[in-house]
């Protein structure tokens, strides 16, 4: 029983000390400059065109076919 309470108390103390230790840590990191420009910048027109074509194709396939019910 005492060992269980000791474990619980040490876990609570550890949880209470973690934010204090993280706040005391040195967080002054230097950022590195980008070496190459982003080649994906701008509007992704090809991707938008493909997505639009897929959406239109799905609508055409879903609405195509006979309007007669299949049940007797």
N, C-alpha and C positions, 0 to 999 in steps of 0.2 A: 504494500500500500504506500509506503514511504517512497519507494523507488518510482512508482507511477506518478506521484505528486512532484517528485524531483524532476522527472522528465518533462512534465507539464510546465513547471516553473521555468526550466531552462529553455523550452521552446517559446514561451511567452517573452522571456527576456531577449531571446534572439530576434523575435519579430519586432520588438520595441527598439532594438539597437540598429537594425538594418537601415532605416531611413536616416538616422543620425550619421552613420558611417558613410552613406552615399552622399549626403549633403556636405560632409567634410572633405570629400575627395576633390582633387584638383581636376576641374573640368575644362581647362583652357586648352582646347585642341585647335591646331591650325588647319584650315581647310586647304586642300590641294587644288590647284587650278586645273581646269579641264584641258586635256591635251588635244582632243579632236572635237570638232563640232558635231552636233547631233544631225544625222542624215535623215531622220524621221520627222523633221520639223515641217510644219505646214499642214494643209488639209490632206488627209489620205484619200484622194479622189478615187483611186483604183479600188480600195477596200470598200468605200461607200457605194461604188458602182456594182461591185460583186454582191454586196449585201442587198441592194435594191433589186438586182436581177433575181436573186434567190427568193426574196419576198414575193415578187411578182409571179415567179414560177410556181411557188407554193399556192398562191391564190388561184392561179389558173388551173392547177391540178385539182385543187379542192373543189372548185366550182364546175369543172368539166364533167361531162357524163350525162346520162339519161336522167330526166326529171321524173321518170316513172318509178314508183316504189317497188322494191324488190319482194316485199311480202305479198301473198295472194289476197 
